[in-house]
Amino acid sequence: MAYQSKDLSVLAYANGFTSWHYRTSDDAGEVLKPGYFNGASDLIRWGDMVMVNCIDGGFCGGGILIVTTSNLGSVTTQAVSPFVSKPVATPVSSVAA
């Protein structure tokens, strides 16, 4: 899959800095590739941070990225925290009485 603008949202904005949240079914390896956020180059600026949640194949993972460059159509990011991935617990749908 690729970057989806509908999954990017602002968490906070102050003093020219934006904290973003992005949720995707892509795995962390895909999100960390250069250019993944190119479609958001008109929104994301150098120095912004993106909190990412990856939900993929029964695993939930996440990490924090910093935007290292953002130019016309080109965005690069770098992980500032390791991406962690854990199995998603299966919810109990019913309990025997």
Secondary structure, 3 states (H helix, E strand, C coil): CCCCHHHEEEEEEECCEEEEEEEECCCHHHHCCCCCCHHHCCCCCCCCEEEEEEEECCEEEEEEEEEEEEECCEEEEEECCCCEEEECCCCCCCCCC
